Amino acid sequence: MDVRENILEKATELYTQFGIRAVTMDDIAKELGISKKTIYQYYKDKSELVNTITKLHFDLESKRFCGLTEESKNGVHELVLLSVCLRDSIKETKMNLLYELQKFYPKAWKMYEEFKGNVMKDSIMKVIERGKNEGLFRPEIDAELIAIMRIEQVQTFLIGNLVPRNQYTLEQIQMQLFDHFMHGLFTIEGHQLFNQYTTNSKNNEEQN
């Protein structure tokens, strides 16, 4: 691993643990055992470092979301895989980091907005249209409207403060919302397939 990658890795670790604003370039240099001047040879300032980390993160997230269609057997199966992908993504999300990006790092926040509006929205729209074509999702559903609604719902709970955080984890909140969201999409055949996939998943988890 070269110096540039070391800086990215350590900065990501510290930002995740303490928050972006709380961590200085001096802190990163000290943790790496290098001078601050060395960091500035690779990144002109903290904003560039934050923007680079953010881009790498959403590039990886995009690959996770965009590979689901090839893995899935049908629209219901793809939606189940999408829910797992979303759950894993939420697990790794720190609410304070999103808040800091929104308030202090406009370029990085724009990357999040583009990921939300392009990758996430397109993934949800495509799986809804696929499910409708397969007769597994209700034909009257407006794919784009439902996708927008779902994404804004996720963001509201990520950044807002609508429920007591000492009572529910972010993952619990989002999985409850996603379960409610999914059941509103299915036809009878879709429900049957969904129950089949979730039962098999639970059995596999118990065996492991």
Buried (B, 14 or more C-beta within 10 A) or exposed (E): EEEEEBBBEBBBEBBBEEBBEEBEBEBBBEBBEBEEEEBBEBBEEBBEBBBBBBBEBBEEBBEBBEEBBEEBEBBBBBBBBBBEBBEEBBEEBBBBBBBBBBEBBEEBBEBBBEBBEEBBBBBBBBBBBBBBEBBBBBEEBEBEEBBBEBBEBBBEBBEEEEEEEEEEEBBEBBBEBBEEBBEEBBBEBBBEBBEEBBEEEEEEEEEE
